[in-house]
Amino acid sequence: MNIEETTAPEAGVPDLMQLGQRLVAQGKLTPVQLDYAMQKQQIEGGRLGLLLVQHGLLTERDLAHNLASQRGIPFVETDATPTPDPQLLALFNRELCLTRGFMPLVRQGDFVHILLGDGNPDDLRELVQRRCGCSPKFFQSEFRHVLQLVRQTYYFAQNPAESLIKREISLLSDDVDHSRSPEKLLEYVLHLAVRERATDVHLAPSASSYHLLFRIDGVLRPMFALPMSLSRLVVYVKLGATMDISEQRRPQDGSFQTTVLDAPFTVRVSTLVTEYGERMVLRLLPESSDLSRLEQLGFRADHIALLQRVFAKPSGMVLLTGPTGSGKSTTLHAALRLQALIERNVLTVEDPIEYRLSTIGQTQVNRRAGYEFSTALRHFLRHDPDVILVGEIRDAETAQATVTASATGHLVLSTLHVASVFGVMSRLVPLGLGPQTIAENLVAVVNQRLVRRNCPFCSVPEQPTQVQQDWLGRFNSGSVMHGCGCERCAHTGFLGRLPLYEILNVDEPMANAISEGLGRTALRRIAVEAGFEPMLDMAKWRIAQGQTTFEEVWRVIGESPE
């Protein structure tokens, strides 16, 4: 019996135990976590695998890998699957695929390729043969990704977003009486933004038109030009975000909730007054996200081992640094997976909550109610926490409260906006922390940036110039890669992002140097002698591995090989 069939506790205990024991043997679960999950399953019902994912004890990726192994079928990434065949899609429908947990892909010879989420191959085999007239060949992927693929594929097959957006722009432009609402235009724009993996939607006015742009993989991409008459789209969004539509002379912030492709989103809205009118940015925040592990984010195995030792510390401060949008919060939450979450009391204060985990206590900043980072920290100490996550150290009060929590025996994780690991000291000192206090509490600093990843579908090798080879130095492999551009990557040559990072482990010599107030140059020298790998070395390694390009590294960290 497969784990998908274990919907009743009394009928599925042997198979639940088989799954649990396999996960424990792989080191994915501890015996305590398995026992906890089994108790939760007895109360809540449902499938053990999905319950483990919902409570943050297992990633969907780990669950899908186990299913693939159990079923004897290949595991594949949804990003690596071929574009579904429209003729094959027509033999099924969206509701059937969502209910049965599968996605038809393509015909190949005498077989039809079927991507499985939580679908059962034994139940689907007859269905596929009856509808397609040939045998299925199954592939396993992550549940959430398969559902997302089904929703997107069928929605955009019936609703070509680009065409619909252009139609709405035309209709609204001709609507001089303003009797037509911009609701549909906003709906189609948000759907297209989610499909294109955009994190932000920009509405930027110029002298005679509005520009609609998406931020994708950290880079703005122009999408549509709008006539100035469509400034009412800005008014419509402001109204939905509970902002003052009569105020156009000062910046405003607001938010609203919406559903895109059956997934709930919070959209944070911000306006800025320019000489041509109000400029608006919509930040798309999915309310449910599968929390990745560090290896899935692109961290190397040797660095993960180092971070495991860091996050095993009983107390101290661990800081993630970098500019806005560099993936600090994602890495910080992924680091929580290094914790035994049900065996440690983990409390967080965030702005906003980006990744939700039912096994930890998460709170959100509420400035109107006077609930700030520093306020939360004072109350957390009364709740016997083991680990505290603070979204950001912004002011002296939060910095002091963070150190107090660290000094009283708690592991505190937070972020800081500085450019390098060695800039932490010069940032914390003005916030009222002395060098000795920092040295006594700081455990490690991870400085991070994000670079675009070469598209795996269109990347080809190329020979680096002699100057580039000399710049790569010991990392030079004689060949690098670049994306030519294809439909999968919107002809950019890039698909997704990878972290560039450096990790400063504050050992005893480094702590002594910090307490003495030494400058950045001296701290860097001591760190390098202890084995510190600068971010630039990580960048060169990524290029040599064919994961990104020289130009992308130069764009992100400003170091040119030429």
Solvent accessible surface area in square Angstrom, and as a share of the most:
residue,aa,sasa,rsa
1,M,127,0.56
2,N,22,0.11
3,I,7,0.04
4,E,11,0.05
5,E,81,0.36
6,T,1,0.00
7,T,79,0.46
8,A,34,0.26
9,P,27,0.17
10,E,144,0.65
11,A,64,0.50
12,G,0,0.00
13,V,55,0.32
14,P,97,0.61
15,D,24,0.12
16,L,0,0.00
17,M,67,0.30
18,Q,96,0.43
19,L,1,0.01
20,G,0,0.00
21,Q,105,0.47
22,R,52,0.19
23,L,0,0.00
24,V,45,0.26
25,A,90,0.70
26,Q,88,0.39
27,G,63,0.60
28,K,65,0.28
29,L,6,0.03
30,T,51,0.29
31,P,93,0.58
32,V,86,0.49
33,Q,16,0.07
34,L,17,0.08
35,D,81,0.42
36,Y,66,0.25
37,A,0,0.00
38,M,25,0.11
39,Q,102,0.45
40,K,47,0.20
41,Q,0,0.00
42,Q,99,0.44
43,I,143,0.73
44,E,93,0.42
45,G,21,0.20
46,G,38,0.36
47,R,65,0.24
48,L,0,0.00
49,G,1,0.01
50,L,47,0.24
51,L,5,0.03
52,L,0,0.00
53,V,17,0.10
54,Q,119,0.53
55,H,15,0.07
56,G,3,0.03
57,L,7,0.03
58,L,0,0.00
59,T,0,0.00
60,E,11,0.05
61,R,66,0.24
62,D,12,0.06
63,L,1,0.01
64,A,0,0.00
65,H,80,0.36
66,N,4,0.02
67,L,1,0.00
68,A,6,0.04
69,S,81,0.52
70,Q,58,0.26
71,R,35,0.13
72,G,68,0.65
73,I,32,0.16
74,P,65,0.41
75,F,41,0.17
76,V,38,0.22
77,E,61,0.27
78,T,20,0.12
79,D,95,0.49
80,A,62,0.48
81,T,7,0.04
82,P,61,0.38
83,T,98,0.57
84,P,15,0.10
85,D,40,0.21
86,P,103,0.65
87,Q,147,0.65
88,L,2,0.01
89,L,12,0.06
90,A,83,0.65
91,L,64,0.32
92,F,10,0.04
93,N,63,0.32
94,R,63,0.23
95,E,106,0.48
96,L,31,0.15
97,C,0,0.00
98,L,37,0.19
99,T,111,0.65
100,R,83,0.30
101,G,1,0.01
102,F,0,0.00
103,M,0,0.00
104,P,0,0.00
105,L,4,0.02
106,V,32,0.19
107,R,113,0.41
108,Q,113,0.50
109,G,77,0.74
110,D,115,0.59
111,F,97,0.40
112,V,0,0.00
113,H,24,0.10
114,I,0,0.00
115,L,0,0.00
116,L,0,0.00
117,G,1,0.01
118,D,38,0.20
119,G,3,0.03
120,N,12,0.06
121,P,9,0.06
122,D,94,0.48
123,D,83,0.43
124,L,1,0.00
125,R,98,0.36
126,E,120,0.54
127,L,10,0.05
128,V,0,0.00
129,Q,76,0.34
130,R,156,0.57
131,R,95,0.35
132,C,12,0.07
133,G,68,0.65
134,C,25,0.15
135,S,43,0.28
136,P,14,0.09
137,K,95,0.40
138,F,9,0.04
139,F,29,0.12
140,Q,0,0.00
141,S,1,0.01
142,E,7,0.03
143,F,15,0.06
144,R,82,0.30
145,H,62,0.28
146,V,1,0.00
147,L,50,0.25
148,Q,81,0.36
149,L,38,0.19
150,V,0,0.00
151,R,56,0.20
152,Q,31,0.14
153,T,25,0.14
154,Y,14,0.05
155,Y,36,0.14
156,F,26,0.11
157,A,71,0.55
158,Q,132,0.59
159,N,38,0.20
160,P,67,0.42
161,A,1,0.01
162,E,65,0.29
163,S,65,0.42
164,L,25,0.13
165,I,0,0.00
166,K,124,0.53
167,R,120,0.44
168,E,0,0.00
169,I,21,0.11
170,S,57,0.37
171,L,71,0.36
172,L,1,0.01
173,S,41,0.26
174,D,108,0.56
175,D,20,0.10
176,V,125,0.72
177,D,121,0.63
178,H,112,0.50
179,S,99,0.64
180,R,90,0.33
181,S,56,0.36
182,P,12,0.08
183,E,96,0.43
184,K,90,0.38
185,L,1,0.01
186,L,21,0.11
187,E,57,0.25
188,Y,17,0.06
189,V,3,0.02
190,L,7,0.03
191,H,16,0.07
192,L,1,0.00
193,A,0,0.00
194,V,20,0.11
195,R,75,0.27
196,E,32,0.14
197,R,102,0.37
198,A,9,0.07
199,T,51,0.30
200,D,4,0.02
201,V,2,0.01
202,H,18,0.08
203,L,5,0.02
204,A,6,0.05
205,P,14,0.09
206,S,29,0.19
207,A,76,0.59
208,S,90,0.58
209,S,25,0.16
210,Y,6,0.02
211,H,76,0.34
212,L,3,0.02
213,L,25,0.13
214,F,0,0.00
215,R,76,0.28
216,I,6,0.03
217,D,13,0.07
218,G,18,0.17
219,V,43,0.25
220,L,58,0.29
221,R,52,0.19
222,P,104,0.65
223,M,50,0.22
224,F,26,0.11
225,A,71,0.55
226,L,3,0.02
227,P,48,0.30
228,M,65,0.29
229,S,56,0.36
230,L,3,0.01
231,S,43,0.28
232,R,28,0.10
233,L,4,0.02
234,V,4,0.02
235,V,54,0.31
236,Y,66,0.25
237,V,1,0.01
238,K,2,0.01
239,L,111,0.55
240,G,44,0.42
241,A,0,0.00
242,T,125,0.73
243,M,18,0.08
244,D,67,0.35
245,I,69,0.35
246,S,96,0.62
247,E,19,0.09
248,Q,99,0.44
249,R,202,0.74
250,R,129,0.47
251,P,76,0.48
252,Q,18,0.08
253,D,114,0.59
254,G,20,0.19
255,S,48,0.31
256,F,27,0.11
257,Q,121,0.54
258,T,38,0.22
259,T,82,0.48
260,V,5,0.03
261,L,18,0.09
262,D,72,0.37
263,A,31,0.24
264,P,57,0.36
265,F,19,0.08
266,T,26,0.15
267,V,0,0.00
268,R,100,0.36
269,V,3,0.02
270,S,49,0.31
271,T,3,0.02
272,L,98,0.49
273,V,60,0.34
274,T,45,0.26
275,E,152,0.68
276,Y,101,0.38
277,G,28,0.27
278,E,13,0.06
279,R,76,0.28
280,M,0,0.00
281,V,41,0.23
282,L,2,0.01
283,R,88,0.32
284,L,14,0.07
285,L,26,0.13
286,P,59,0.37
287,E,45,0.20
288,S,55,0.35
289,S,31,0.20
290,D,28,0.15
291,L,5,0.03
292,S,27,0.18
293,R,38,0.14
294,L,3,0.01
295,E,91,0.41
296,Q,52,0.23
297,L,38,0.19
298,G,16,0.16
299,F,9,0.04
300,R,49,0.18
301,A,85,0.66
302,D,77,0.40
303,H,19,0.08
304,I,19,0.10
305,A,39,0.30
306,L,33,0.17
307,L,3,0.01
308,Q,92,0.41
309,R,149,0.55
310,V,2,0.01
311,F,5,0.02
312,A,73,0.57
313,K,86,0.37
314,P,100,0.63
315,S,38,0.25
316,G,6,0.06
317,M,1,0.00
318,V,0,0.00
319,L,1,0.00
320,L,2,0.01
321,T,0,0.00
322,G,0,0.00
323,P,63,0.39
324,T,106,0.61
325,G,51,0.49
326,S,5,0.03
327,G,17,0.17
328,K,16,0.07
329,S,37,0.24
330,T,39,0.23
331,T,5,0.03
332,L,2,0.01
333,H,5,0.02
334,A,1,0.01
335,A,1,0.01
336,L,0,0.00
337,R,21,0.08
338,L,52,0.26
339,Q,11,0.05
340,A,28,0.22
341,L,4,0.02
342,I,43,0.22
343,E,87,0.39
344,R,60,0.22
345,N,55,0.28
346,V,2,0.01
347,L,25,0.12
348,T,0,0.00
349,V,0,0.00
350,E,6,0.02
351,D,41,0.21
352,P,21,0.13
353,I,24,0.12
354,E,58,0.26
355,Y,31,0.12
356,R,123,0.45
357,L,12,0.06
358,S,74,0.48
359,T,24,0.14
360,I,17,0.09
361,G,30,0.29
362,Q,40,0.18
363,T,46,0.27
364,Q,84,0.37
365,V,12,0.07
366,N,74,0.38
367,R,114,0.42
368,R,242,0.88
369,A,76,0.59
370,G,44,0.42
371,Y,50,0.19
372,E,62,0.28
373,F,6,0.03
374,S,6,0.04
375,T,25,0.15
376,A,0,0.00
377,L,2,0.01
378,R,116,0.42
379,H,82,0.36
380,F,12,0.05
381,L,58,0.29
382,R,179,0.65
383,H,115,0.51
384,D,117,0.61
385,P,5,0.03
386,D,55,0.28
387,V,0,0.00
388,I,0,0.00
389,L,1,0.01
390,V,0,0.00
391,G,18,0.18
392,E,30,0.14
393,I,2,0.01
394,R,95,0.35
395,D,67,0.35
396,A,51,0.40
397,E,99,0.44
398,T,2,0.01
399,A,0,0.00
400,Q,90,0.40
401,A,15,0.12
402,T,0,0.00
403,V,7,0.04
404,T,57,0.33
405,A,0,0.00
406,S,4,0.03
407,A,73,0.56
408,T,83,0.48
409,G,46,0.44
410,H,22,0.10
411,L,0,0.00
412,V,1,0.00
413,L,0,0.00
414,S,0,0.00
415,T,5,0.03
416,L,0,0.00
417,H,77,0.34
418,V,21,0.12
419,A,72,0.56
420,S,19,0.12
421,V,0,0.00
422,F,4,0.02
423,G,1,0.01
424,V,0,0.00
425,M,22,0.10
426,S,61,0.39
427,R,77,0.28
428,L,0,0.00
429,V,67,0.38
430,P,100,0.63
431,L,21,0.10
432,G,59,0.57
433,L,5,0.02
434,G,32,0.31
435,P,52,0.33
436,Q,113,0.50
437,T,44,0.26
438,I,0,0.00
439,A,11,0.09
440,E,127,0.57
441,N,11,0.06
442,L,7,0.03
443,V,17,0.10
444,A,0,0.00
445,V,0,0.00
446,V,2,0.01
447,N,3,0.01
448,Q,3,0.01
449,R,32,0.12
450,L,34,0.17
451,V,0,0.00
452,R,40,0.15
453,R,89,0.33
454,N,7,0.04
455,C,0,0.00
456,P,94,0.59
457,F,76,0.32
458,C,17,0.10
459,S,27,0.17
460,V,59,0.34
461,P,92,0.58
462,E,75,0.34
463,Q,127,0.56
464,P,5,0.03
465,T,71,0.42
466,Q,118,0.53
467,V,76,0.44
468,Q,21,0.10
469,Q,34,0.15
470,D,96,0.50
471,W,39,0.14
472,L,2,0.01
473,G,43,0.42
474,R,186,0.68
475,F,32,0.13
476,N,55,0.28
477,S,75,0.49
478,G,27,0.26
479,S,47,0.30
480,V,4,0.02
481,M,57,0.25
482,H,61,0.27
483,G,16,0.15
484,C,86,0.51
485,G,18,0.18
486,C,28,0.17
487,E,156,0.70
488,R,75,0.27
489,C,4,0.02
490,A,41,0.32
491,H,129,0.58
492,T,50,0.29
493,G,1,0.01
494,F,27,0.11
495,L,25,0.13
496,G,18,0.17
497,R,69,0.25
498,L,5,0.03
499,P,4,0.03
500,L,0,0.00
501,Y,4,0.01
502,E,8,0.04
503,I,15,0.08
504,L,3,0.01
505,N,66,0.34
506,V,20,0.11
507,D,52,0.27
508,E,130,0.58
509,P,78,0.49
510,M,3,0.01
511,A,21,0.17
512,N,77,0.39
513,A,4,0.03
514,I,3,0.01
515,S,43,0.27
516,E,123,0.55
517,G,50,0.48
518,L,68,0.34
519,G,47,0.46
520,R,130,0.47
521,T,116,0.68
522,A,24,0.19
523,L,2,0.01
524,R,93,0.34
525,R,129,0.47
526,I,31,0.16
527,A,3,0.02
528,V,77,0.44
529,E,128,0.57
530,A,72,0.56
531,G,56,0.53
532,F,20,0.08
533,E,68,0.30
534,P,32,0.20
535,M,16,0.07
536,L,50,0.25
537,D,28,0.15
538,M,7,0.03
539,A,0,0.00
540,K,30,0.13
541,W,57,0.20
542,R,4,0.02
543,I,0,0.00
544,A,15,0.11
545,Q,100,0.44
546,G,14,0.13
547,Q,50,0.22
548,T,0,0.00
549,T,12,0.07
550,F,8,0.03
551,E,118,0.53
552,E,2,0.01
553,V,0,0.00
554,W,130,0.46
555,R,110,0.40
556,V,34,0.20
557,I,46,0.24
558,G,45,0.43
559,E,63,0.28
560,S,39,0.25
561,P,11,0.07
562,E,135,0.61
